């Protein structure tokens, strides 16, 4: 599994799928590592714009901020019957 964290300068807006190739990203094998990197980016004067995984995970800029404020919120939702 691969998770990519896309980043940009502070003040950047969320990115669309077509804009991804114009942004820096770093890959991780676990979502927790990707979220730790997103926190590092946000704390260092840049901004995490998108977290995207091979499993269909997609967190926008605002969802990343919310998940970093409330770690339980980023857990995948169970699809219980």
Secondary structure, DSSP 8 states (H G I E B T S, - for coil): --EEEEEEETT-----GGGGGGSEEEEESSHHHHHHHHHHHHHTTEEEEEEEETTS-EEEHHHHHHHHHSGGGGS------
